[in-house]
Amino acid sequence: MLRGRFDSSGPLDESVDGHGGAGDNVGQGHLALREARQRKLDAKIAAVAVVRSGDELVATYARLRADCVPGGHALGQREHDADRWIAATALRLGIPLVSNDRVLEGTSGLQLDSTHLAS
């Protein structure tokens, strides 16, 4: 049991003992913080553009693989399937890809941007 405990707004009137009282105030504070964090996360998610796969993306992926395999580029290898999807998405959208992954270097038509990465 704690008496005279302080929070950011001042002293709590009642003891924190898990049986109501000031403990409820602390719980409400955590709930309010959690709700504020959820609102902030929801706002960030709402600002993100979702790229859906479709025929054009699949075709770009297939072309990229077909171009990489004969030349021996790493993106032609099975272990880089995920990297190939990422590169194909950037190619399909015509946007630079921010990455310092060296496997992406030398990919035809791909604009790599590593200037925004922390060193």
N, C-alpha and C positions, 0 to 999 in steps of 0.2 A: 504494500500500500504506500503510495506517494502522496504527500501533502505539500501544498505550496508550490507545485510545479508550474513552470512558466512556458508559454508558447510565444509565438511572435506577436500576439496581441496583448499579452500581459498575463498575470497570474490566473490560474484556474481556481474556481471557487471550491470545487469538491475534490475528493480523493480520486485517484486513478486506481481502481481496484478490480476492473472487469465486471462490475455489477451495476452498470449504468453510471450515472453521475458524469464526471468530467471525462471518463473513458469514452463516453459517447461523443464528446466534443472532439477528442483526438481522432476517433474513427471517422467522424464527419470531415475533419481536415484532410485525412488521407483520401477519402472519397472525392472531395472537391479537387484535390491535386490530381488524382487519377483521371477525373473527368476533364480537367483542363488539359492534361497531356493527351488524352484521347481526341479532344477537339483539335489540338495542334497537329496531331498525326493525320487526322481526317482531312484537314486543310491541305497538308502537304501531298497526300495521296490524290486529292481532287485536282491538284495542279499538274499532275503527271499525265502525259499522253500515253495511252496504252496502244501498243502496236500489235495488231492481230495478225496471225499468219493467214496466208491465203495463197492463191495460185501464183501470184507475182513473186512473193517471197520464196516459195518453194522452187520456182523456176530460177530465181537468182542464186539460191543455195546450190542447186544442181549444176548451174553454169560455173559457179565458183569452184566446186569440187572438180568438175571436168577440166577446168583450166589449170588447177593446181597439181593434179595427179601426174600428168605427163612430164611436167617441168620439175617434179620432185619437190615442190613447195610443201612445207610442213602442214599447211591447211588441207592438203590432200590425204593426210593420214587419219586413220580412224580415231586415234586418241585426241584429235583436235576437232571433233564434231561440234562441241559446244562453241568453240572459238569461231568455227565456220558459220554457225547460225548467227552469231553476233555480228561478224563481218558482213554476212549477206544482208542482215537487217539494215546496217549502216549504208551499204551499197544501194539497196532498194529504196531507201528514203533519201539518198543523196546528201547525207549529213556526215560530218567528220566523226570519227570514233576516237574518244578520249581513252587512251590506253598506253601502257608502257610494256605490253606483252610483245616480246620480240618475234613471236611466231607470226604476228600479223604483218611484219615488215615485208615489203616487196609484193604485197597483194595488189594485183592490177586494179586500178580505179579506186582503191580505198584511200581515203584521206585520213591519215593518223595524226592525232594531236596529243602530244605528251606535255605541252606547256602548262596545262592546268593541273598537273599532278604535283603533289608534294614530293620533294626530293629527300 
